[in-house]
Amino acid sequence: MRSYKSGKQAFARYPLHTHTSAAVFLLIFFPAMFFSACSTPPKKPTEIFTERNIGASQLNLANQIANGGRYDEALLLLAEARRIAISTDDPQLRIKTSTSRGNILFSMGRRTEAFTEIESAAAEGEASGEKVLASLARIYAIRFNVRVQEESGKKDSGDFIDRLNKEMAIVKSDPSALAAAYVTLGMTQKLSGRWTEAESSVKKALDIHTKGFFLEDAAYDWFLIASIRSVAGNYDSSIEALKQAIIYDRRAENGFGLASSWQAMGDVYKKAGRLEESRSAYRRAVEIFRAINFNDQAERLERQIGA
């Protein structure tokens, strides 16, 4: 993900066809200081700024790696970013690392830890006066709940939309956070079968992302649009949306996103009864998964093709 924005966080792509169904920075590690019994002089402001920059860079790289599906590696980087956030007592960095960690943990299926992290981010945001970051954390908490509802087969969106409208009033001046809210709104509307409204909401996020040249974000938007169309039974238009996702992920050179979109395309073709096209798309996904060393995913998909 480019420089850290208050918006996009890592989120695993997920199957489209049912309701149940995110430039490498060179890290420089400084050697440990060996202290004598005497106290060390206080850091100069420039040194503190440099340490915070390192923390922000670690956070950026963690988000990039998470977007590529490498969650364990991302968590290791976030641990260092969090250490710096705590040592410099930087509220913004603390909130952002907790929000990123929450999203990654959710993508890994570690749901209890994910909710704890997001709640911590929201509380820190409120306590430190970072209203937009606090609101963004609450938006992700809503997104988590929507996904839990979706995976359980429930179609009740509860008070999610009312809660999102309140948060959108807070983040309206921050395009990235607003885009995250629109994506979450689309997911919520999809949950209750409001397909047209859901696609319209995600397209508002897509407009923000394309204007800002946020390629991976735009790819994910198209992926979600494909999911909405597929669940609504619009298979041809779902395939067209996935083709758009692939275009953006190719530009971003996001192998994990590409493999996920090709796999999803295989799912949609299969649902539409176009079995040869489905197998072809699955094979393409397998090739990409193997090229990026996601061999477990490749093997599972190969078994699915052979089934």
N, C-alpha and C positions, 0 to 999 in steps of 0.2 A: 504494500500500500504506500505509495508515495510518502511525503512527509506526513507526520501524524496529524490527522484531523480529528475533530470531535465526533465524527460520524462513523464510517464503516469499520466494523470489527469482523474478525474472522468468524465464519459460519460455514459449517459443512453443507455441501449440496446434498440434496436428498431425493429419493425416487419421485417421479412425476405421476405415476399412473394410478395411485390410490390416495385416499386421505391419510394413510399411514406412511403412505410412502412420501483463500480468500487469498535492477542493478544492485548487486550485493554490496553492502556497506562493509568496509574493512574494519573489523574489530581490533582494537589495540588494548591489550590487557597490561596494566601497569604492574610492575613488580611490587611485592609487599615491602613496606617500610619497616626497618628494624630500629626500634626506639630504645634509647638509653633511659635511665631512671629520670632524667630531666624532662620537663614538659616540652612539647613541640610548639612552635609559634603558630598563631591562628592563621587560617587560610586567607589569602587575599581574595577580594571579590571576583577577580578574573579566574582564580582557581576553582571557586565554587561554581561559577558559570560553566567552566569547562566540564566539571563533573556532571552537572545537570545535562549538558549537551550529550555526554556519553550515555547517560540514562535514557534520554530521548531517542538516541540512535539505536540503543539496544531494543527499546520498545518498537521502533519502526521496523527493525529487522525481524523481531519476533512476529509482528503482524504479517510481514511478507511471507515468512516461512509457514505460518499458520494457513495463509491463503493457499499455499502449495500442499496443504494436507499433512504437514510434518509437525504434529501437535506436541510431541514430547520434546523436540528440539526447541520449539517456540517457548515452552514453559521454562526451560533452562535459561533462556535469554531473559525472560520476564522476571525470573528470580533475581538476576543481577540488576535489572532496571528498578525493581522494587527496593532492593537494598539501597540503591542510590537515592531513591525517592524518600526513604525513611531517614537516611543519614543527613540529607540536606533539608529535611522537613518541608518538602515541596508538595503542597496539596494537589496541584494539577497533575503532577506525575504520579502521585499515589492513586488518584481517582482513575487515571487513564490505564495504569497497569492493572488495577483491580478489574476494570471493565473489560480489558482485553483478556485477562485470565479467566473471567467468568464466561466469556463467549467461547473460548477454547475448551474449557472444561465441559461446557454444555455439548459442544461438538463431539467430545470424547465419550459422552454418555455419563459423565460424572455430575449428575444433575443437582444433588444436594450441595456439593461444593460450589457449583456454578451460581446457584441462587444466593449462597452466603457471600460470595465475592461481589455480586451485583448489588446486593443490599448494603454491603460495606462501602462500595463506591458512591451510592446515593447518599448515605449518611455522611460521608466525608465531604461530599459536594455541598450539602446543606449547611454543615457545620462551618465550612470555610468560605461560604458565600459564592461558591461556583455553581450558580443556579442552572446554567445550561448543561454542564457536565452531570449534575445531579439528575436533571430531567432526562438526559440521554440514558443514564443507567436505568432509570425507571422504565423507559421505552423498551430497553432490552429485557427487563424483567417481564414486561407484558408479552414480548415476543416469545420468551421461554414458555410462558404459560399457554400461549396459543399453540406452540409446537407440542406441548404435553397433551393438550386437548385433542389436537389432530391425530397424534399417535394412538390415543385411546379410542378413537373412532367417534368422539363426541363432536357435535356440530354447534354447541351452544357457545356463542361468543361473549356471553355475560355482559359485564360492564366495560369490557376492554375498549370499545370504541369511544365511550364517554371519557375514559381515562386517557386515551390517546389524544383526544381533542384538547384536553387540558394541558397535556405536555407540549403539544404542537404550538400552543399559544406562547409557551415559554421559549421554545427553540426557533421560532419563526425567523429570527434574524441571523441564524447560523445555517447556511445551506446544507452542510454535511449532516448535521443533526436532524434537520428537517427531512432530508432524504431518507435517513434511517427510520424516521417516524412514518413516512409514506410507505416504505417497504413493509413495516410492521402492520400498518393499517390494511394494506393489501392482503397480507397473510390472514388477518382477522376477518376480513370480508370474504375471503376464500373459504374460511372455516364454516361460515354460515351459508355458503352457496350463492353469494352475491357476486357472480363471475364478472359481470361488466364493470361494477364498481371496483372490484379488486384489481382488475387490469388497469383501470384508469388511475388508481392510486399509485401502483408500481410505475406506471409511465411518467408520473410526476417526478418520482425519484430518478428515473432514467433520464429525464430531461436535465436535471441538475448534474448528473454524473457525466453525460455526454458533453455538456457545455464546459465542464471542468476537466475534460479529458481523463477521467478516472476510469480506465479501461476495464479493470477487474470488477469494479462496482457495476459498470454497465453490463458486463457479461452476466453477473449474478442476477441483475434485474430481468434480463431476457430469459434466463433460466427459470426464474419464478413466474414470469408471464407464460412460459411454456407449460409449467406445472398447472397454472390456473386453467389454461385452455384444454389441457389433457383431461383433467378431472371433470371439466364441463362437457367432455366428449368431442371436442373440436380438434381431432388428431392432425389434420393437415396443417392447420394454423399453428398448432403446437410444434410441429416439425420446423416450420418456418422460423419460429421464435428461437428454437435451439440452434438453427443455422446462424442466426444473428449472435447468439451467445458465443458460438465457436469463432466467428469473425473477430469479436473483441478479445477473446482469450488468446487467439493466435497473435494478435497485435501486442498483447501483454506478455506473450511467451509463458503462459500459465499452463503447464502440462497437466496438473491435477484438475483444473477447471475443464480443460479440453477432454480429458478422459471421462470426466463426470458427465459432460454434455453428450458425448458419443454414446455412453452407456444409457443415458436417459433417452436418447433417440432410438436406441434399440428397444427400450421398454415401450415407447409409444408406437413404433412400428408393429411390435408384437401384439399390443392391445388392439391395433387396427387390423390385425390379421395378415399383415404384410411380412411373412416370416423370413423370406430370403433377405429382404432389406434389413430386417431386424438383426439377423446373424451377421450381416456385413458391418453394421454399425457396432455391434458388440466386438467383432474382431478388431476393428479400428481402436476401440477403447482398450482392449487387451494390449495391443502393440504400444500404445502410449503409456499405459500403466507400467509395462515392463521397461520401457525406455527411461522412466523416471524412478525405477527401482521400487515400485509399489507391487511387489510380486504376489503378496497375499491377495490383493484385490484382483490381480490378473488371473490367478488360479481359481478364485471363486467364480469369476465371470466365465472362464473357460468351462468349468463344470456346468454352469448354467446353459451355455451354448450346446454342450453335449447332451444335456438332459432332454 
